[in-house]
């Protein structure tokens, strides 16, 4: 049996996957078998620090982060309640909108601004934490609840061991005996903020019900996040150095430098040097310079970067773009190299990735938990009245989360295509409106109100030939025209021969 197993292993090595071989081409390729948690524990702080440095100092890095945040969060991913009662739904939506301005415990932005900041942090550090802060009634909030954003550094990776209650602490997260997260061990002050007078290194235990951990894990069992900049950090840093070297080269090349060679440097007849040690030669336009016998002038000619600079930059930025998952035009702000077709393909692919991240990370991990805690606090505080809330809570919490609408690449063609889909029954108006980030019921109410106002003022802004022109007239409106049209119709009917008269 042992001999057969050995032969199977030998056969697998000889005729198996080339990627598993150890021949000359892969001799230096020694990949670690450590789990991602061990790798993050060893390298996570350095990766996060380098990512933050690049975002502060590298134009491509900050552009990638801002592009990601603008596309994933935009103006905000907003809820549309599924409550059937329109009055209670309107009351809930108004209260939610009012609370979003009070959501940030720091008072720097609203709830949708916190979404954008969360998207930036997840891109830079791989994760972000929000602490739910219940407030008192005398604090004057519409709903006594706020959110405090905590960066990844506030949860120390080295915080591991066994708690006093027997639970396991791994990288700052406390787990019970069946693997559920029960608490987070958070620093009271940022470890790198020397301006905070708090005690450095002091940790507080916060129940897991009060912490929201936003993370996009890349491997099973992953506990903490990894920066999305990690695969591109080395190339971004080296490309930055290369660019600096080329700038210095150009700076030297732009200087008009001359060198005077003399066979007798100790010649007493040479021009006196100034205080800086220069010989005193100055060149002006049209000047004729007389040199001493034997002296020669050489003009400096530093090497140019040549024609390889632009292709090298472009190819390196393409690799960085692929590593970050950001389209090249969004990374480099270069719209010259792409035509309409390939730019549209790249945009569609990018939007699919963004849409998947929005629903699987932002909505699931941040928006839904906040919405649930907000509604609980609103009902308990009396700010919102929902009968039988406890019994019907799962149903009342149901909502559609609508991201910011995508801008059309070709507005006329895209709009016509969507109208054709609606008319063919391939999608509904409700779905089309929801994809733009709006509530169909609210849009319909606004359209009805506008039409009523136009009729009252005798206005009609509908485009001739549009579907709205074929709408049923309001009874009593334009009675004279209706009567005239009716008489014309009667005359036409009288003059029109009957079908049986036309029959042979």
N, C-alpha and C positions, 0 to 999 in steps of 0.2 A: 504493500500500500504506500509506504514511504517513498519507494523508488518511483511508483507511478505519479505521485504528487510532484516529485522532483522533475520528472520528465514533462509534466504539464507546465510547470513554472518555466522550464527551459524553453519549451515551445512558445509560451506566451512572450518571453523576452525576444525570441528570434523572429517570430512572425506576427507579433502583436502591434500595438499602436506605436507609431514612430515617435510620438510625443513622450512615451515612457521609456525610450531607449537612453543609453548613457554613452553613445558613441562620440566621435570627435566633435561634431557640430554642437552637441548639447553638454559637453564636458563641464563647462563653467556655469551651466544653468542649474542651480541648486535652490529649489523653492522650499520655503519653510512649510512644515506641517502643523504649525501652531494655529490654534483657533483664533478667530478675529478678536475675541475678547482679550486674549493675551497680547496680541499685537497692539491693540488700542491702549492697553494698560502701559505698554512699554513706550509707544511712540505717539500716543494721542495728544499729550500736551504740546510736544514740539510741532506736530502737524498743525494744530489749531493756531499756535503762535505764529508760525510761518504764513499760514493762510491770512491771518489778520494783518500781518506786515505787508503782504502783497496787495491786499485791498486798500491799505492806506497809501501805498507808494507806487503801485503799478497800474497804469491806465487800462490795460486790457482786463486785469482782474476785477477792478471796480466796475468796469462796463459790463462784464459778464454777470456780476452780482445784481446790479441794478436792472439789467434786462430780465433776469430770472424773476426778481421780485415784482417787476411791473407786469409780467405776463402771468404769473401764478396767482398773485393777489389783486393787482390792478386797483380799481376803486373799491374792492371788497367783494367777498363771496357772501351774498345776502340771503336770508331765509324768507320763504313764502309759506306761511302756515297753511295746513290742510284742514283746518277747522271748517266745518260745513256752514255754521251760522255766520253770515256775512257781517253782522254787527259786532259779534265777539271777535271775529277775525280782524276787523278794522281796528278795534280797540287794542288788541294784542300787537298788531303791527306798529301802531303809533307809539305804544309804550316802549317797544323794543328799539325803535328808531331814536326815541328820546334818550334811552339808557346808553346807547352806543357812544354818545358824547361824554358819558361819565365813566366808561368802562376802565380806562387806564388809571391805575393807582398813582402814577407819576404825573398825570394831567398833561401829558405831552401830545397825545393824539387820541383818536377814537378807537372803537373796536376794530374797524376795518384797517386803520393804521397799524394796529397791533398785528393783524394778519400779515401786512407787508413786512413789518420788522421780523416776524417769525420766519417768513420765507427767506429773508436775508440771512438770518442766523443759521438756519438749517443748511443753507448753501455754504456758508463760511465755516461753521463749526460742526456741522452734521447733526445738530440737535439744539433744542431750546426748551426751557421750562417756564411754566406759568404757575404762580401760586394764587389760588383762589382766596380772596380776602373778603369775608363777610363783614358788613359794616352795621353800625347802630342806626336806629331810626333818627336820632338827633343829628346825624351827619348830613342830612338834607338831600340825600340821593333819591331819585325816583324809585329805584330798586336798590336795596341795601347790599350791593355786591360790586366788587371791583377785581381787576386782574393785575398782578405784578409780574413783569417779565424778568426772568433770571437767566443769565448767559450760562453756557455749558461749564465754565470754570467754577461756578458756584457749587457744583456737585463734585467733590474731589474724587478722582479716579483711584487714588491710593487708599480710599476708605473701604477696607475689606476686613472681614473677620466674623466673629460670632457675637451677636448682641446678648444683653443680659437675660432676655426672655427666651433664648435658645434659637432665635431666628438667624438666618445667614445674611450677612451684609456683603454685597459684591459691587465694587466700584461705586459706592455711595447709595446703592439701592438695597433695601431690606426686603427679604423674601420670607414667607412663612414656610412651613414644612411641606406644603404641597405646591410650592413654586409660585404663589401669588405675590404680587407687589403689595406690601402693606405700609411702607414708609420710605421717605427719602431723607438722607442725612445731608443737610444743606449748610454751607458756610454762612455766617452772619455778615461777613464783609468779603468783597472780592479780593482774592489773594494778591492781585497785582495793583490794587488801588491804594497807594500810600496816602491819599488825601482823606480816606475814611478813618475817623478816629476810633472805630470799633476795635474789638480785640481780634488780632490776627489768629486765624486757625480755629476759632471757636465754631463748633458745629451744633446745629439744632435739629432735632428729629421732627419731621413734618409728616403727618399721616398721608398715605397715598391718595385718599379721597380729596385732599386739598392741593394736590399737585397734578398738573397736566404736562406730560412729557411728549413733545413733538419730535419724532425721529423717523427717518426713512432707512430702515435696516437693509443691508445688502446681503446678509447671510443669516441662516437660521440660528436662533439662540443668541443673536447679537444684543447686548445690553445697552451700549452707548454708541453715539453716532461718530461718523468719520466725515471730515470735510469733503464736499464735492470738488474742491480744488486740489485734493491730494494727488490725483494722477497727473496733474499739470504743473505742480509747484516747481519741480526741477526745471522744466523747459521755460516756464515764465521767468524764473530767476536768471537763468543763463541767457535767455534772449534779451532781458533787460540789460545785463552786463555787456552783451555784444552790441546793443544799440548805443550804450554809453561810449564804448570804444570807437564806434563809427562816428559818433558826434565829435569826439576829441580829434579824430583823424581829419574830419572836415574843418574843424576849428584851426588846426595847424596848417591845413592846405590853404585856408583863406588868408593867412598871414603872408605878407610880402617880405620874406627874409633874404638877406644878402650876406655873403661871407667873403671877407677880403683876405687874400693870401699874400703874405709878404716874405721874401727870402731873408730879410734882415729885421726880425721883430724888435730888436733892440736899437734900431736906427734912431739916433737923437733928433733927426729931422722929421720923425713921424708926428702926426697931429696929436696934440695933448688929449688925454682922456678926461672926461668929466667926472663928477663925484660918484656917479653910478658905475664907472669903469668902462663906459662906452667910448669908442674911438672918435665919435663925433660926426660920422658920415651920415648925412641926411639926403634923401632923394625927393625931389619935387617934380611935377610934370614939366617936361621940356628941358630939364636941367642937364648940363654937360658937366660930368665929374672928371677932374684930372687926377690921375693916380700917380704915385711915385714910381720910378723905374723898378720893374720887377714885380709889382703888385698886380694881382688878378682878382676879379670879382666873380663869384659863383652864386647863382640864384637857387634857393632851396626848392626842390620839387618832391614833396611827400607823395607816397603812393596813394592812388585813388581806390575807392571800394570796388570799382569795376561794375560789370553788368550782372554779377551774381548776387548782389545784395537784395534786390527786390524779389527774385524767385525764391531765395532762401527764406526771407521773411514770410512770404506767402505760404510756403510749404510748412514752415514751423507753426504758423498761426492756424493752419488747417488741422494739424495734429493736436494743438491745444483746444481748438474748437470741438473736435471729436471727443477729447478727454472730458471736457466740461459739459457736453451735451447742449451747447449753445451754437446756433448757426453762425457761420463765419461773418456775414454782414452785421449781425448783432454784436459779435465780439469786437470786431475791428472798425465798425462804422464805415465799412467799405462797400458801397453799393455799385461800384463800377464793374466788378468782375463777373457779376451774375446777370443773366437775362431773365425775362419774365417767367419762362417755363420752369427753369431749374430753381429760381427763387421761390416760386409757388410750391414746388415739391418739398423744398427744405422747410418752408413755413408750415405746410400741412403736417409733416413729420414732427416738427417741434411742438405744434399745438396738440398733437395726440399725446406726446409725453407729458406736456403740461396738464392736460385734462386728466390723465391718469393720476398724476401726483396730487392734483387738487382734490379729487374725490377720495383717494385712498389714504392720504396723509392729512391735508389741511382740514377737510370736512370731517373725516372720521375721528381724528385725534384731537382737534381743537374746537371746531365749530359746534359739533353736536354736544360734547360734554358741557361747554359753556352755555349753550342754549337750554339744556336740561337744568343746570344749576340756577340759571337766571329765572326760568319759569317757576321753579320751586320757591325761590326767594320772593318773586313777585306775588305769588298766591299767598304765601305765609305772611307777608307784610301787609296784605290787603290792597296792594297796588293794582292787582288784576283779579277779577271775579270770574271763576270758572267752576260752575256747579259740578259736584261729583268728580273733583279733580283727582283724588287719590285712586278712585276706581277706574277712571278713564285716562290715567296719566300716559300710558304708552301711545294711545290714539291721539291725545292732545299735543304730544311732543312731535308728531309727524310733521315734517316740513320739507319743502324742496329748497336746496341750497343752490343758488344761481350765481355763477361766476360772472365777472365783467364780460360783456359781449366782445367777440372778436371783430376787428375791423375787416371789412371786405377788401379783398385784393383788387377785384374789378367790380365796383358797386352795381353797375347796371346789369352785367351778365349774371352776377350772383343773385340779385333781387329777382330777375326774370326766371332764373332756374328755381328759386324757392316758390315763386307764385305758381309755376307749372307743377311743382310737387304738391302744393296744397290743392290745386284744382283737380289733379289726378287722384287725390285721396291717399297719397303716399305719406303725408304728414298733416297734422292739424294746425290751425292757427295758434292754438294754445301752446303746442310744442315749438312752433316758430318764434312766438313771442318769448317763451321761456329761454330759448337759446340766446336771446339778446339780453337776458338778465332782468326781465320785467315780468310782472304778474298779469296774466291775460285778463282776469276779471277787473283789475284796476285800469288797464288800458281800455277795455270796452266801456267802462264807466266814463272815462275821460273823453273818449270819442263821442259817446252819446251826449255828454254835457256840451261839447263843442258844437255838435250839430244843432242842438236846441238853441244855443246862443246865436249861431249863424242864422237860423230861421227867424229868431226874434228880431234880428237886425237887418234881415233881408240880404244876407251875404251867402255866397256859394264859392268856396275855394277849391271845389273838386275839379280835377283835370278832365277836360272833355274826353270821352271815350273810356274813362276809368270805370272799374266795377261799381264804384260808389254812385255813378250817375244813373245806374239802373235800379237804384233803391226805390222802394215803394213810397209814394208821396204821402205826406201827412194829410189826413182828412181835414177839409176846410181850408187848406192852403192853396192859393192861386186858383180860387174857384172859377174866375172868369176863363182862365186858360183851360181849366178842366172842362168847362162847358163847351168852349170852342172846339177843343179836341174831340169831345163827345159828338158834337154835331158833324164834324168832318168825318168821324168814323161812321155815323149813320148814313151820310151821303154816300160814302164809299161802299157801304153794305148794300144800299139800295141799287146803286149802279152796277154792282158786281153780279153777274149771272149766276144763278143757282147751279149747283153741281148736276142736278137731274136734268136741267135744260141742256146742258152740254153733252149729255149722253146721247149717242146715236139711237 
